[in-house]
Amino acid sequence: MATDCIFCKIIKGEAPANFVYNDEDMVVFHNIKPSAPVHVLIVPVEHIESVNALEAQHSAIISKMMLMAKEIAGILGIRDSGYKLVINVERGGGQVIFHLHLHLIGGWGR
């Protein structure tokens, strides 16, 4: 884990977050600056800086993140109404925190 990464601090319990899910591989918590009625972040426990840092050994965690998105959408009541999944890659792609994370966004008109 990176010592100055806010997501690593959240994972270690050194910074607060409103968790939806937590296991040995990933955490899911509400975004502190939501862009929709439902906006959570799906974050692997392993510090991976971005999609550009992914390697073959990360395929299981990427699969788990995608499957978890579907499950969390169900828990949060937006699975059937629809949602967006977004991964920003590097500064030019809008990435602000350099720890891989998947945005699960939705809840409009429910």
N, C-alpha and C positions, 0 to 999 in steps of 0.2 A: 504494500500500500504506500501511496505517496503521502508524505508528512504534511504537505501544504494543500492537499486536495480536499475541498469541502465535502465531496461525496464519500471519500475515505473516512473523514471525521464523523460523518453521519453513520456510516456502517459500523464504526468502532464505538459509537455511543458518545462521542465527544462533542457533537453538535446536535441540536434538536431536529426532529422531523416527525410528521404525522404519518406513521406507517400504515399501509394497507396489507402488506405481506412481507415476510422476512424468512429466509432459510439460509443454508450454508453456501448457496450459490449466488443468490440475488436478493435485493430488497426492492420494495415498491413503496413509494411515498408521494404525498401530495406536493405539487409544485408550489413554492411560496409566491410565485408570480403567475397565477394561472391565466391562460389565454382563452379559457372556455369554462362552462359550468363544471365540467369534470376534466382535470388535467393532472395526471400522475406521471411519475418517472419510474421506469423499470431499469434498474442499475445492477450490473454484475458486481459481486463482491471483489473479484480480482480487478486490480487497477489496470485497465486497458485504455490507453489515451483516446483512441478514436477508431472508426472503421478502418482507417489506413494502417492501424497497428495490428489488425486481426491477422491471425495465422491459422493454419489447418487445425491446430489443437484447440482452437476456440469454437469449432463448429457446434459442439454440444451446447455451449452456453448461449450461442446465438439462437439455436433452435428452441431452447428453453425460454428465452426471452419472448420469442414470438408466440409460443403456446401459452405462456403466462399472460400475455396481453389479452388473449381471448378470454381466459379465465377471470382476470381482473375486470374486464369490461362487463362480464356477467355479474360479478359481485357488486359492481358500482351501478348496475341497472341500465347500461347503455349497449349491451351486446346486440340486441335486436334492432334498436333504433339506428345504430351506426356510430362509427368513430374513426378517427385518423390515427395512424402510427407515423411518427416522424423521427428520423435520426439526422441531426445536423453533423456535418463532417468538416472539421477544421474551421478556422476563423472565417474564411471566405464563404463557407456554407452555413454560417450562423452559429457554430459551436462556441459556447462561452465557457463552459466547464469542461476541462480536458480529461474526462473520465467517461468512457462510452456510456450512453444512456438512450433509452427509447421513450419518447413522449407518447402517451396514450391520451388522446384529446377527444372530447365529445360532450354530449349532454344537451345540445341545443334542441329546443322544442320537445322535450320529453315531458 
